[in-house]
């Protein structure tokens, strides 16, 4: 089972139902009948566990990689940008 931060359309409907029901003062007990409710519960528990691990320092949070997977590019020279601006002013 892969845990991700994204939710399926059915899981979003379950969460929306629970939230709107609670905001109206009701109880979310009907959401338990949904086939996606168990999936939502597993994801929430996994995210809660992962957040606890990060908070306690057992697992480091997401950090930037040491090297980019797409490679490195150089920044443009300022002199090239000035020349382009002058060329554009000549057009008009």
Buried (B, 14 or more C-beta within 10 A) or exposed (E): EEEEEEBEEBBEBBBEBBEEBEEEEEEBEEBEEBEBBEBBEEBEEBEEEBEEEEEEEEEEEEEEEEEEEEEEEEEEEEEEEEEEEEEEEEEE
